[in-house]
Amino acid sequence: MPTRILHHISKALGVQREEGDEPKIEESDVHGVDIFHEKVDRWVNPVTLRTLEDVNVIKHELAQGNIVLLDMKAVEKMEKRSKEALLLLKRFCIESKGDMARVTDSKFLLTPSKVRIVKRKK
């Protein structure tokens, strides 16, 4: 049974093996490969903001069409830094026609263009 599973995984990754050879899968062969799920167009990525440089990581994720769940807990005591980061991200979301909403005191949801967040409470 485990041999069959390995055979299917090897086949999905495009790794061929000769009789008696063990398949060699390099890390670069599986980078970005999710063998348990279908290929996806977008991801929901959790990001913890620690420095202002992390704003660029978030902008990149949004530009790629991914949704970001932002955790501000690490900088919540640094009021100036957290306000500056939120202002930069809000401006980016507006310019890129994305959206942004507070989920909890320290978590925010940021979406790429053409994705809106319903912001009313039930």
Buried (B, 14 or more C-beta within 10 A) or exposed (E): EEEEEBEEBBEEBEBEEEEEEEBEBEEEEEEEEEEEEEEEEEEEBEBEBBEEEBBEBBBEBBEEBBBBBBBBBBBEEBEEBBEBBBEBBBEBBEEBEBBBBEEEEBBBBBBBBEBEEEEEEE
